[in-house]
Amino acid sequence: MVSKFPHLRQDFLASIVVFLVAVPLCVGVAVASGVPAELGLITGIVGGIVTGLLPGSSLQVSGPAAGLTVLVFEAVTEFGVATLGVIVLIAGLLQLAMGFLGIGRWFRAISVSVVEGMLCGIGLVIIAGQIYAAAGLKAPDSGLGKIAGLPGAFMDAFGSTKALTSLAIGAGTIAVIVLWTRMPKAVRTVPGALAAVVLATVVTLAFQLPVATVQVEGLLGVVQPPGAEAFGELASPAIWGTIIAFALIASAESLFSAAAVDRLHNGPRTEYNKEMVAQGAGNTLCGLLGALPMTAVIVRSSANVSAGARTKASRVLHGVWLLLFAAAMPWALALIPIPALAGILVHAGWKLIPFRQITALWRAHKGEALILVVTAVSIVAVNMFEGVLIGLALSVVKTAWEASHVKLEVIDKGAGPIQVYLAGNATFLRLPKIMDSLEALPQDRPVELDLSGLHHLDHACRTALENWAARHSATGTEPVKVTQTETSPDGEKVTAA
């Protein structure tokens, strides 16, 4: 008899690998977000068990993401941990609505340059912020302040033995993660981030180093469903910008991760609207529990595929292992040095910066490279939500500009009418160029204006051309003759004068 679970062995082994990858990331993202470490594990549990059971993407794994760390930290700083649950809850409901309305697939239309610029900006802010955490220093609030204050932070660290010790633990963690990829394959079955945290913990305990460790409150102690006071914050317009940012950025990151994971395996493809619903359901539950927001995470997802997962059972089981770990071994979290978690996030932030993509874009599409850089700089200088909006606006403007290419050709044989041909797309963006050329024509010569080569003529251009033709006809010897393409009742294009 054929087993009902033909891939159980592969999925079971893959779930162990994903669990080992997820533990340090869940804890690290929570600590960097300014919330109890257990909240990161709760989000990982919901992402594994709840989102993992729902249809959408078969092999990608969800949980707290480094990409949302900056946004969550800003939200916690401004509104408090108690209100975080409301923000995540409403963002999850928005994701559910977008999924049911079929909006999920439209996220595939977002400019890749904007997304990569977003990740680059997030990566820079994470790296800068976690350097302070690695040194045991307080980081400035703004992204620009974090980067500008780094020289002073290093000067302070070099003047303090405790800060230097803490910084050394963070640097050692990064070194282990980087060097782990060069270890024999058998050794690399243990994820590098986990090995780095274990080694950092052992060194800290063995030498009794004076570094900060994770504060533990207990799994049930940190679960705080949002109360009436937290829901009262919804009356503030400021919180809605944060909610929309959570929903849009989490959705974009999840669906772009799904597209990347689909390229890693030959199994069923992602159903984007269903995946949006799954993410929304997970975030809605996380909000009710007062936990961190979730997204699909490419690090865990690629580890899942690489470990040989075949079905969604692997991601569900990884959630079960997280639950058992959080319930049975909460004391283990209190042993983890905070600079080790900072080192993990510095490495994660570095991997978010698309160095190769920037170089390739600059060679092939300088405009797209500019959008990427401007988006990243805007996120660092302002904040994530407004930075992404600036990137999207630039992307739309660039697309509109490129789509409005128009060719204007003037043929003057010295005698007879001047012939002017317009071809392409005549939009308001090209109107100054068109009008400059037309108004430079002699007023005392007849003009034939041929618009039959235009694919698109917007209202602004049509009105401007009609006004110019009327003025030229009034001052010239003959009226302007206009030839253009019109659509017949049966849908065929015909040329009319």
C-alpha positions as CSV (number, residue, x, y, z in Angstrom):
1,M,0.0,0.0,0.0
2,V,1.3,3.4,-1.0
3,S,1.9,5.7,2.0
4,K,-0.3,8.7,2.5
5,F,2.8,10.7,3.2
6,P,5.3,9.6,0.6
7,H,7.7,12.5,1.3
8,L,7.4,12.5,5.1
9,R,11.1,11.6,5.6
10,Q,12.4,14.4,3.4
11,D,9.9,16.9,4.9
12,F,10.8,15.9,8.5
13,L,14.5,16.4,7.9
14,A,13.9,19.7,6.1
15,S,11.8,20.9,9.0
16,I,14.6,20.4,11.4
17,V,17.0,22.4,9.3
18,V,14.5,25.2,8.9
19,F,13.8,25.2,12.7
20,L,17.5,25.6,13.4
21,V,17.7,28.5,10.9
22,A,14.6,30.1,12.3
23,V,15.4,30.1,16.0
24,P,18.3,32.7,16.0
25,L,16.5,34.8,13.3
26,C,13.2,34.9,15.2
27,V,14.9,35.9,18.4
28,G,17.3,38.4,16.7
29,V,14.5,40.2,14.8
30,A,12.4,40.5,18.0
31,V,15.3,42.0,20.0
32,A,16.2,44.4,17.2
33,S,12.6,45.4,16.9
34,G,12.5,46.5,20.6
35,V,10.1,43.7,21.7
36,P,10.5,40.6,23.9
37,A,12.4,37.8,22.2
38,E,9.4,35.4,22.7
39,L,7.2,37.5,20.4
40,G,9.6,36.6,17.5
41,L,9.1,32.9,18.3
42,I,5.3,33.4,18.4
43,T,5.3,34.9,14.9
44,G,7.5,32.0,13.7
45,I,5.1,29.5,15.2
46,V,2.1,31.2,13.6
47,G,4.0,31.5,10.3
48,G,4.8,27.8,10.4
49,I,1.6,26.2,11.6
50,V,-1.2,28.6,10.5
51,T,0.2,30.1,7.3
52,G,2.0,26.9,6.5
53,L,-1.3,24.9,6.4
54,L,-3.0,27.4,4.0
55,P,-2.7,27.2,0.2
56,G,-0.6,29.6,-1.8
57,S,3.0,28.7,-2.0
58,S,4.0,25.2,-1.1
59,L,7.6,25.5,0.0
60,Q,8.2,29.1,1.2
61,V,8.4,29.6,5.0
62,S,7.0,32.6,6.9
63,G,8.0,34.3,10.1
64,P,9.4,37.6,11.4
65,A,11.6,39.2,8.8
66,A,14.7,41.4,9.1
67,G,13.1,43.5,6.3
68,L,10.4,44.8,8.7
69,T,12.7,45.3,11.7
70,V,13.2,49.1,11.0
71,L,9.4,49.6,10.5
72,V,8.5,47.7,13.6
73,F,11.1,49.5,15.7
74,E,9.7,52.8,14.5
75,A,6.1,51.7,15.3
76,V,7.0,50.4,18.8
77,T,8.9,53.6,19.5
78,E,6.0,55.9,18.4
79,F,3.0,53.9,19.5
80,G,4.2,51.4,22.1
81,V,4.3,47.6,22.2
82,A,0.7,47.4,23.3
83,T,-0.5,49.1,20.1
84,L,1.7,46.9,17.9
85,G,-0.9,44.1,17.9
86,V,-3.6,46.5,16.6
87,I,-1.3,47.6,13.7
88,V,-0.4,44.0,12.8
89,L,-4.1,42.9,13.1
90,I,-5.5,45.7,10.8
91,A,-2.6,45.1,8.3
92,G,-3.5,41.4,8.2
93,L,-7.1,42.2,7.6
94,L,-6.0,44.5,4.7
95,Q,-4.0,41.6,3.3
96,L,-7.0,39.3,3.5
97,A,-9.1,41.9,1.6
98,M,-6.4,42.3,-1.1
99,G,-6.2,38.6,-1.5
100,F,-9.9,38.0,-1.7
101,L,-10.2,40.9,-4.2
102,G,-7.5,39.4,-6.4
103,I,-5.0,42.2,-5.9
104,G,-2.2,39.8,-4.9
105,R,-1.0,39.2,-8.5
106,W,-0.7,43.0,-9.1
107,F,2.2,43.1,-6.7
108,R,4.2,41.4,-9.5
109,A,3.9,44.7,-11.4
110,I,6.0,46.7,-8.8
111,S,9.3,47.8,-10.2
112,V,12.1,45.5,-9.2
113,S,14.3,48.5,-8.8
114,V,12.0,49.9,-6.1
115,V,11.9,46.6,-4.3
116,E,15.7,46.2,-4.4
117,G,16.1,49.8,-3.4
118,M,13.8,49.1,-0.4
119,L,15.8,46.1,0.6
120,C,19.0,48.1,0.2
121,G,17.8,50.9,2.4
122,I,16.5,48.5,5.0
123,G,19.9,46.7,4.9
124,L,21.8,49.9,5.5
125,V,19.6,50.9,8.4
126,I,19.8,47.4,10.0
127,I,23.6,47.3,9.7
128,A,24.1,50.8,11.2
129,G,21.6,50.1,14.0
130,Q,23.0,46.7,14.9
131,I,26.6,48.0,15.1
132,Y,25.4,50.1,18.1
133,A,23.7,47.0,19.6
134,A,26.8,44.9,19.0
135,A,28.8,47.5,21.0
136,G,26.2,47.8,23.7
137,L,25.5,51.4,22.8
138,K,22.2,53.3,22.3
139,A,21.5,54.0,18.6
140,P,20.1,57.3,17.4
141,D,16.5,57.2,16.3
142,S,16.8,58.1,12.6
143,G,18.5,56.1,9.9
144,L,20.6,59.1,8.9
145,G,21.5,59.6,12.5
146,K,22.6,56.0,12.9
147,I,25.0,56.2,9.9
148,A,26.3,59.7,10.8
149,G,26.9,58.7,14.4
150,L,29.0,55.6,13.6
151,P,32.4,57.3,13.8
152,G,31.6,58.6,17.2
153,A,30.2,55.2,18.3
154,F,33.5,53.5,17.3
155,M,35.4,56.1,19.3
156,D,33.3,55.5,22.3
157,A,33.6,51.7,21.9
158,F,37.4,51.8,21.7
159,G,37.5,53.7,25.0
160,S,35.5,51.1,26.9
161,T,36.6,47.5,27.6
162,K,33.0,46.3,28.0
163,A,32.0,47.8,24.7
164,L,35.1,46.4,22.9
165,T,34.3,42.9,24.4
166,S,30.7,43.2,23.2
167,L,31.8,44.4,19.8
168,A,34.3,41.5,19.5
169,I,31.4,39.0,20.2
170,G,29.4,40.5,17.4
171,A,32.3,40.6,15.0
172,G,33.2,37.0,15.8
173,T,29.6,35.9,15.1
174,I,29.8,37.5,11.7
175,A,33.1,35.8,11.0
176,V,31.7,32.4,11.9
177,I,28.7,32.8,9.7
178,V,30.9,33.9,6.7
179,L,33.5,31.1,7.3
180,W,30.9,28.5,7.9
181,T,30.1,28.4,4.2
182,R,33.6,27.0,3.5
183,M,33.3,24.2,6.0
184,P,32.8,20.6,4.8
185,K,29.3,19.7,3.7
186,A,28.7,17.4,6.7
187,V,29.5,20.3,9.1
188,R,27.3,22.7,7.1
189,T,24.2,20.6,7.9
190,V,24.1,22.8,11.1
191,P,23.1,26.3,9.9
192,G,25.9,28.9,10.2
193,A,23.8,31.4,12.2
194,L,22.9,28.7,14.8
195,A,26.5,27.6,15.1
196,A,27.6,31.2,15.5
197,V,25.1,31.9,18.3
198,V,26.0,28.6,20.1
199,L,29.8,29.4,19.9
200,A,29.2,33.0,21.1
201,T,27.1,31.7,24.0
202,V,29.7,29.1,25.0
203,V,32.5,31.7,24.9
204,T,30.5,34.2,26.9
205,L,29.7,31.7,29.6
206,A,33.1,30.1,29.7
207,F,35.0,33.4,30.1
208,Q,32.1,35.1,32.0
209,L,32.3,38.0,29.6
210,P,30.4,41.2,30.6
211,V,28.0,41.3,27.7
212,A,24.2,41.8,27.7
213,T,22.0,38.7,27.2
214,V,18.4,38.3,26.0
215,Q,15.8,39.1,28.6
216,V,13.2,36.3,29.0
217,E,9.6,36.8,30.2
218,G,8.0,33.5,29.3
219,L,5.9,32.6,26.3
220,L,2.5,33.2,28.0
221,G,3.8,36.3,29.7
222,V,4.4,38.2,26.5
223,V,1.1,37.3,24.8
224,Q,-0.9,40.5,25.1
225,P,-4.1,40.7,23.0
226,P,-4.7,44.4,22.1
227,G,-7.1,46.1,24.5
228,A,-9.6,48.9,24.1
229,E,-7.0,51.6,24.7
230,A,-4.8,50.1,21.8
231,F,-7.8,50.1,19.5
232,G,-8.4,53.8,20.5
233,E,-5.2,54.6,18.7
234,L,-6.9,54.0,15.4
235,A,-8.5,57.4,15.8
236,S,-5.1,58.9,15.1
237,P,-4.4,59.5,11.4
238,A,-0.6,58.9,12.0
239,I,-1.1,55.2,12.8
240,W,-2.9,54.5,9.5
241,G,0.3,55.3,7.5
242,T,2.1,52.7,9.6
243,I,-0.7,50.2,9.0
244,I,-0.7,50.7,5.3
245,A,3.1,50.5,5.2
246,F,3.0,47.2,7.1
247,A,0.4,45.7,4.8
248,L,2.0,46.8,1.5
249,I,5.7,46.1,2.4
250,A,4.9,42.8,4.0
251,S,2.9,41.8,1.0
252,A,5.5,42.9,-1.5
253,E,8.3,41.1,0.3
254,S,6.2,37.9,0.6
255,L,5.2,37.8,-3.0
256,F,8.6,38.6,-4.3
257,S,10.0,35.9,-2.1
258,A,7.5,33.5,-3.6
259,A,8.6,34.4,-7.1
260,A,12.3,33.7,-6.0
261,V,11.4,30.4,-4.3
262,D,9.5,29.2,-7.4
263,R,12.8,29.5,-9.3
264,L,14.4,27.2,-6.8
265,H,12.2,24.1,-7.3
266,N,10.1,22.3,-9.8
267,G,7.0,21.8,-7.7
268,P,3.7,23.6,-7.8
269,R,3.9,27.3,-8.6
270,T,2.7,30.0,-6.2
271,E,-1.0,31.1,-6.4
272,Y,-0.4,34.8,-5.5
273,N,-3.9,35.7,-4.3
274,K,-4.1,32.6,-2.1
275,E,-0.7,33.4,-0.7
276,M,-1.8,36.9,0.1
277,V,-4.8,35.4,2.0
278,A,-2.4,33.1,3.9
279,Q,-0.2,35.9,4.8
280,G,-3.2,38.0,5.9
281,A,-4.5,35.2,8.0
282,G,-1.2,34.8,9.7
283,N,-0.8,38.5,10.4
284,T,-4.3,38.7,11.7
285,L,-3.6,36.0,14.3
286,C,-0.2,37.6,15.1
287,G,-2.0,40.9,15.8
288,L,-4.5,39.2,18.1
289,L,-1.6,37.7,20.0
290,G,0.3,41.0,20.1
291,A,3.2,39.5,18.2
292,L,5.5,40.7,15.4
293,P,4.3,41.0,11.8
294,M,5.3,38.2,9.4
295,T,6.3,37.9,5.9
296,A,7.6,35.0,3.8
297,V,11.4,34.9,4.4
298,I,13.8,34.0,1.6
299,V,16.5,32.7,4.0
300,R,14.3,30.1,5.6
301,S,12.5,29.3,2.4
302,S,15.7,28.6,0.5
303,A,17.0,26.5,3.4
304,N,13.7,24.6,3.2
305,V,14.2,23.9,-0.5
306,S,17.9,23.1,-0.2
307,A,17.2,20.6,2.6
308,G,15.0,18.6,0.3
309,A,11.4,19.6,1.3
310,R,8.7,18.3,-1.0
311,T,5.5,19.5,0.5
312,K,4.1,22.1,3.0
313,A,4.5,19.6,5.8
314,S,8.1,20.8,6.4
315,R,7.1,24.3,7.1
316,V,4.2,23.2,9.4
317,L,6.6,20.9,11.3
318,H,9.1,23.7,11.7
319,G,6.4,25.7,13.5
320,V,5.7,22.7,15.8
321,W,9.4,22.5,16.7
322,L,9.4,26.3,17.4
323,L,6.4,25.9,19.7
324,L,8.0,23.0,21.6
325,F,11.3,24.9,22.0
326,A,9.6,28.1,23.2
327,A,7.4,26.1,25.7
328,A,10.1,23.6,27.0
329,M,13.4,25.6,26.8
330,P,12.7,29.3,27.4
331,W,15.7,29.4,29.7
332,A,18.0,28.8,26.7
333,L,17.1,32.2,25.3
334,A,18.4,34.0,28.4
335,L,21.9,32.6,27.7
336,I,22.2,34.2,24.2
337,P,24.4,37.3,24.0
338,I,22.7,40.2,22.4
339,P,25.8,41.2,20.3
340,A,25.7,37.7,18.8
341,L,22.1,38.4,17.6
342,A,23.3,41.8,16.4
343,G,26.0,40.1,14.3
344,I,23.4,37.8,12.7
345,L,21.3,40.8,11.7
346,V,24.4,42.8,10.4
347,H,25.1,39.8,8.1
348,A,21.4,39.6,7.1
349,G,21.4,43.3,6.4
350,W,24.5,43.0,4.2
351,K,22.8,40.3,2.2
352,L,19.9,42.6,1.6
353,I,22.1,45.1,-0.3
354,P,22.0,44.1,-4.0
355,F,25.6,45.0,-5.0
356,R,25.6,42.9,-8.2
357,Q,22.2,44.1,-9.3
358,I,23.2,47.8,-8.9
359,T,26.3,47.2,-11.1
360,A,24.3,45.3,-13.7
361,L,21.5,47.9,-13.7
362,W,24.0,50.8,-14.1
363,R,25.5,49.2,-17.2
364,A,22.2,48.3,-18.8
365,H,19.6,50.7,-17.4
366,K,21.0,53.7,-15.7
367,G,17.5,55.1,-15.0
368,E,16.5,51.9,-13.0
369,A,19.8,52.1,-11.1
370,L,19.0,55.7,-10.2
371,I,15.6,54.7,-8.9
372,L,17.2,51.9,-6.8
373,V,19.7,54.3,-5.2
374,V,17.2,57.1,-4.6
375,T,14.8,54.7,-3.0
376,A,17.5,53.4,-0.7
377,V,18.8,56.9,0.2
378,S,15.2,58.1,0.9
379,I,14.5,55.2,3.3
380,V,17.7,56.0,5.2
381,A,17.1,59.8,5.2
382,V,13.3,59.8,5.8
383,N,11.7,56.5,6.7
384,M,10.7,53.3,5.0
385,F,7.1,54.1,3.9
386,E,7.9,57.5,2.4
387,G,11.1,56.2,0.9
388,V,9.2,53.5,-0.9
389,L,6.6,56.0,-2.1
390,I,9.3,58.2,-3.5
391,G,10.8,55.2,-5.4
392,L,7.3,54.2,-6.8
393,A,6.7,57.8,-7.9
394,L,10.1,58.0,-9.6
395,S,9.3,54.6,-11.3
396,V,6.0,55.9,-12.6
397,V,7.5,59.1,-13.9
398,K,10.3,57.2,-15.6
399,T,7.8,54.8,-17.2
400,A,5.6,57.7,-18.4
401,W,8.5,59.5,-19.8
402,E,9.8,56.5,-21.7
403,A,6.3,55.6,-23.0
404,S,5.8,59.1,-24.4
405,H,8.5,59.0,-27.0
406,V,7.5,61.1,-30.0
407,K,9.3,61.7,-33.3
408,L,8.8,65.0,-35.0
409,E,10.0,65.5,-38.6
410,V,9.8,68.7,-40.6
411,I,10.3,68.5,-44.4
412,D,10.7,71.9,-46.1
413,K,11.4,71.7,-49.9
414,G,11.6,75.4,-50.2
415,A,8.4,75.6,-52.2
416,G,4.9,74.5,-51.4
417,P,3.6,73.6,-48.0
418,I,5.9,72.6,-45.1
419,Q,5.2,69.0,-44.1
420,V,5.3,68.0,-40.4
421,Y,5.1,64.3,-39.4
422,L,4.4,63.2,-35.8
423,A,4.9,59.6,-34.8
424,G,4.9,57.7,-31.5
425,N,3.1,58.7,-28.4
426,A,2.2,62.4,-28.0
427,T,1.6,63.1,-24.3
428,F,1.8,66.3,-22.1
429,L,5.4,65.2,-21.2
430,R,6.6,65.9,-24.7
431,L,4.3,68.9,-25.4
432,P,7.0,71.5,-24.8
433,K,9.3,69.9,-27.5
434,I,6.4,69.6,-30.0
435,M,5.2,73.2,-29.5
436,D,8.7,74.6,-29.7
437,S,9.2,73.0,-33.1
438,L,5.8,74.0,-34.4
439,E,6.0,77.6,-33.3
440,A,9.4,77.9,-35.0
441,L,7.8,77.3,-38.4
442,P,7.4,80.3,-40.7
443,Q,4.0,82.1,-40.3
444,D,3.7,82.9,-44.0
445,R,3.9,79.4,-45.3
446,P,1.2,76.7,-45.5
447,V,1.7,73.7,-43.2
448,E,0.5,70.1,-43.6
449,L,0.5,68.3,-40.2
450,D,0.4,64.5,-40.5
451,L,-0.7,62.8,-37.2
452,S,-1.3,59.4,-38.8
453,G,1.9,58.0,-37.3
454,L,0.7,58.6,-33.7
455,H,-0.2,55.6,-31.5
456,H,-1.5,57.9,-28.8
457,L,-2.5,61.5,-28.6
458,D,-3.6,62.7,-25.2
459,H,-6.1,65.5,-24.5
460,A,-3.4,68.1,-23.6
461,C,-1.5,67.6,-26.9
462,R,-4.7,67.5,-29.0
463,T,-5.9,70.8,-27.5
464,A,-2.5,72.4,-27.9
465,L,-2.3,71.2,-31.6
466,E,-5.8,72.5,-32.3
467,N,-5.0,75.9,-30.8
468,W,-1.7,76.1,-32.7
469,A,-3.4,75.2,-36.0
470,A,-6.1,77.8,-35.4
471,R,-3.5,80.5,-34.7
472,H,-1.3,79.6,-37.7
473,S,-4.3,79.5,-40.0
474,A,-5.5,82.9,-38.8
475,T,-2.1,84.5,-39.5
476,G,-0.9,82.4,-42.5
477,T,-1.8,82.3,-46.1
478,E,-3.7,79.0,-45.9
479,P,-5.3,77.0,-43.1
480,V,-3.2,74.2,-41.6
481,K,-4.1,70.8,-43.2
482,V,-4.2,68.1,-40.5
483,T,-4.1,64.3,-41.4
484,Q,-4.8,61.9,-38.6
485,T,-5.8,58.3,-37.9
486,E,-9.3,57.6,-36.7
487,T,-11.1,54.4,-35.7
488,S,-14.1,53.3,-37.8
489,P,-17.3,51.8,-36.3
490,D,-16.1,48.3,-37.1
491,G,-12.8,48.9,-35.2
492,E,-10.5,49.4,-38.1
493,K,-8.1,52.3,-38.3
494,V,-8.6,54.7,-41.2
495,T,-6.7,57.8,-42.2
496,A,-8.7,61.0,-42.4
497,A,-7.9,64.6,-43.3
